[in-house]
């Protein structure tokens, strides 16, 4: 594969690349650069996570050695699944099946449990060294990597250790590239600043966009931050009524989208438009809106810009947009439902994960 094609795969649909020149240099000079994404096993896999999963697939196709770090202890520190490590470990195995269901081939991605990294004494030396290069104020500002506010750093002391753990993961894995949602950028910036001081690489970073939750945080104006969106507004499994899970039934998808916040004419702070922008038009060439002739008849949109323009100009009713979006998502997720229906281990892990209590 040509270099330009590899770079195009690595960068397409990213919200941010830090920096493009550095990423290019890594791809041009390294046969199989090492990249990771850290994932907290914390409950059911929603469609917002398919954005980074698709980027994992892109990077594999671009010749990158892709690692998924199952951040088990990180999840416990962050009070996920009640801090129950047994459940967190089971959920990690369920997440592996989710990636397989989304089309990532087993054997083409390396799964590493954070607990295995932590067995090495040298890992804890890294944790101390990285912590020595962080101020408490900086640690508090980095709480967004946990989906938390700076004020929550004082809930218990373990929260203050989390940023140092995440940066140490990056060094321990000898990474050239970090992948994560925009909410992970502060950890990656810390790794880029601290790495050269400790004799490690300054990793390039690829950040994927966050997907709005269907409730749009109580119908408030979406606040923008360095992460691109207030982390409180992103789709979250802790609010299942405003999240679409990848194995939801067609009826569940239809019901959730029918109840979604979808203000007329608003294409900026609109979760249904956001689903089309970040999911539907990345998977399908068009969106077909079926409606009676008296309401304008069936219409097909071939780009998110075309759809947004029609919606902003009141040429498309919210209920028609919702119905079309639900149908499109149902089709997109059909292979995932089939995978979990036919793979016995995946089905059992899904059933177990559904029984777990989501605490964040």
N, C-alpha and C positions, 0 to 999 in steps of 0.2 A: 504494500500500500504506500502511495506517495505521501511525503511529509505533509503537504497542504491538506490532503484528505484526512489525515490523522488529526491535524490541528482543528479542522472544521468539525469533526466528530466530537472532539474534546470540548469545544467552546459553544456549540450550537445550543440555543435556548437557555444559556446561563444568564443569571441576573447580574453577575459580576465575575471578573477574572482579575486576580491580583498576582502578578501582572501578566498581560498578554505576552510581553517580550520574554519574561522569565519562563512562562509555560512553553513558549515556542522553543526556547533554548533547551529545556528539559527533553522535549520530544525529539528535537533534532540530534541531541548528543547521547541519548540513552535508549538502548534497544527496547527494554521493558521497564520503564520507570514505575516505581512503587507509589501507589495512591491508596488512601483509605477513606472510609466514612465510618464514623462511630455512631452506633444506634443503641439507644436505651430500649430494652425489651419492656414494654409498659402496657401492653394491651393489644387490641385489634388494630390491624393495618388499614389506614384510611387512604383515600385517593390522593390526598396531599402528599403522601410519601411516595406515590408513584412517580412524582416529578424527579426526585433524586434517584429512584430505582432506574428510571429510563436513562439518566446520566451515567449510572454504573454500567449499563449495557453499552452505551456509546463509548465509554472509556475502554471497556474490554475489546470492543471492535477496533479501537484505535491502537491496540497493542500494549495497553497499560496493564501491569500486574495489579489487579484490584483486590483490596482487602476490606472485608466488612468486620469491624471490631464490635463484638457483642458486649456492650458496656454494662455488664451485670452489676458490678459493685457501684458504678456510677448511678445506675437506676435505683439501687437501694439507698444511696445517699440522698437522691432526689425524691425519696418517698414514693417511688412508683410501685404499684401492686402491694402497697402496705409495707414495702421493704422486705417482703418474703422472698428470700433468695431461691428457694426451691421453685416457686412459681415463676420468678424472673428467668431462671434457667430453662424451664419448659417453654416459656414464651419466646426465648431466643431461638429455639428449634422451630417453633411455629413461624417465626419471621423468615427463617431460611426457606421454608416451603412457600411463603408468600412471594419471595423473589423468584423461585422456580416457576410458580404459577404465572408470574408476569413475564416469563420468557427467558430468564437468565439460566443458562445451562449449568447443571451441577458440574463441578470440576473446573469451571472457568472463573470462579471467584473463590478466594480463600476466606474462610471464616475463622476468626481467632477470638477466643474468650478472653475478656480483660483479666479474669482470674489467673489465666496462664501466664500473662505478662507479669502479674504481680508476685508470682512465685520466685522471681529472680531478684536477689538482693540489690542488684544494680538498678533495678527499676525504682526502688525507694530512694536510692542515692539521687536519681534524676528528680524525683518529686521534691526533695529538699533543695536541690540546686535551682530548680525552676522557681520554687517558692521564694528563695533568696533574691530573686530578680523581679518580684512582684510587690507592689505596695498594697496595703489593705484597701485603699481607695480604688485601686485598679481592679482588685478582686471583686469588690462590690459592683463595679460597673459591668463586670463580665457575667453577672448573674443571668443575663438574657440567654446565655448558652444553655441554661437549665430551664428556660421558659419561666424565669422568675424576675422579680423586680430587685433593684439594689437593696432595698430595705429588708428583703427576706434573707439576706446573708446572715442575719443574727438569729434566725430560727434555731439553729444549732451549729456547733463549730464545724461539723463535717462539710457543710455547704461551702465554707471558705477553702476547703482542700480541693474541691472539685475542679476549678480551673487549672491548678497545678497538675492534677491527675491527667486531664485531657491534653495538656501541652506535653507532659511526659510520655503519653501514649505515642504522640507524633514522633518524638525523638527515639523512643525504644523500637519503633517499627521501621526506622530509617527511611522515612518517606521523602519523596521529591514533590508530591502533590497531595493537598488536602481537599476533600470534597465534603460539602455540607450545605444545608439550607442557609439562607441569609442570617438566620438567628445564631449561626455558629461562627460568624466572621470575627468576633472579638477574641475567641480562643485562637483562631488561626493567625490573627494579627500578633497576639502574644508570642506564638511559636516563631513567627518570622522575626520578631524583635529579639527574643531571647536566644534562639538557635545559634546564631553566629558567635554570641558571647560565650557559649558553652562548647563550641567546636562542632556544632551540628549544622545540617543544611538549613537554608532559608527556604522553606517550601513555598511553591506556588499554591494558590488557592482558587478553587472553582466553587462558586456559590449559586445555588439554584433558588428560584423564587418561592415564596411562601404562598399557600392557598388560603383564601378567606374561609372561615367557618360560615355555615349557611345562615347563622343568626346575625352575622355582622355586628356582634358585640352590643346587642340591645339597640340596633338601628342608630348608632352614633356615627358621626363623621369619622372615617377611617384615619387614624393618626399615622403619620409617616415618621420613620426614624432612620438611623444608619442601617438598620436591618431591612428597610424598605416598607415595613408595615409593623405596627405595634404587635409584639408577640402575643398579646392577649387576644388578638383578633384572628389569629391563624386557626385553621381547622384543628380540632383537638378531640382525641378519643374520650377525654373526660367529660365531654358534652356530646354524647352519642346522637342526640336528636338533631344536632347541627353538623354531623360528620357522616360522610358516605364511606362505608367500609367496602373493601374490594370484593368481598364475597356476599354483599347484601343481595337480597332477592330483588327481582324487578319491581315487586309491589313496594318493598321498603324504599328503594331508590325513588320511585314515583311519589310516595308519600312525603319523604324528606324534602324533595325539591319543591313539591307543591306548597309546603309550609315555609319555604325559604324566604328570607328578606329579599325583595326584588323591586325596588322603587322605580316607578315609571321615569323614563328618560335618563336616569342616572346610570352611566356606564363606568364610572370610576369606583364608586363605593357599593358595588352590586355583586354579591357572591355568585349569582347565576351567570352573569357575564364573565366573572373571573374563572368559573369552571370551564366555560367555552374557550377563553383566552389561553389557559394553561394546561387544559386536558383535552377537550374535544377536538380543537383544531390542530393539535399536535398528533392526534391519532387518526383523524378522518379528514378527507379532502373538503368536506362541506357539511353544513347543517341543514337538514330539510325540516321546514316548519309546515305541518299539515293543518289546514283550516278551511272552513266552508267558503264557497265563492263569495257569499255576501260579506265576508270579513277580509276579502282580498285574495282568497284562494291560496293554494299551496305555493310556497316560495322556497328557493334554495339559496343559501348564502355560502360563498366560496372563500371567505376570509373573515377573520375577527373584526377587521376594520369595516367591512361591508355590513356585518351584523350590528356592530356598535352604532354605526351611522343611522341605520334604519330604526334601531331602538331609541336612540336619542331624539329622532325626529317623529316619534310616536307612530311609526309605521308598523310597529310590532308590539302586540299587547303582552304584558308580563305573563299571563296564563299560557299563551301560545309559546312563548320562549321557554317557560318551565317544562311544558309537555314535550317539546322537541329535545330539550337538554336531557331530560330523564330517559327518553327513548335512546338517544345517542350513547349515554353512559351505560345503559343496560346492554347495548350491543358491544361496547368496548370491553366491558368486564365479563362477558359471557365465557371466554376461555378460562378465567380465574375460577368462576363458579364450577365449571366442568372439572377443573383440576382437583378442587376440594371435594367434589362429589365422587371422584374415581380413585383418589389416592387414600388408602386406608389410614396411613400414619398421619397424613396432613389433616384428614377429617377428625381424627381423634384429638390431635393437638389443637385444632380450632375449637372443638367442643370444650376442651379443658380451659382454653384461654377465655372463652365466653363465660365460663363459670367463675373466673377470677374477679375480684373486686378491684375496679380501677380507682385508684386514689388520687391520681393527678393526670 
